[in-house]
Amino acid sequence: MLDLRCDMACGGDGMPGEPLPGAALVDRGYGDVAVVSLFGEHDLRTRDALRETLSGIVAEGRLPVLDLSAADYIDSSVLNAAVDTDGLLRARGARLVLLVGTAAIVERALDVSGIARILPCARDDREAVTMAREVARVTDPAARGR
């Protein structure tokens, strides 16, 4: 499973612990679905690491869920990374699911940008994993008869 370096996510000493603000961490896996959680503030400074993590999950053939529930702030560069990842997934018959229920400023960024109307949004892990799998199953011709 892909993961951002622990020194970015765990305090610089390589030891697991509370994620640092600005960390993006693949912290939960459900087989074919990987949940990438954002902690703290995310902007241009963290965009490239987020893109790399999400595209790596897609390249592995897994379905990413982007968990924004612990994010305090996201800017347009993060929203752009999410839309770009959704584009990669759409080409494979899947979608990026956002896990929301987050800070008001993050909810506002999703609403004002229109992302909340474009990308599937879930309120908990179970709903997000189900949505990611269901979209992929419905668009997979081999799975339609199941």
Order of alpha helices (4+ residues) and beta strands (2+ residues): alpha-beta-beta-alpha-beta-alpha-beta-alpha-alpha-beta-alpha
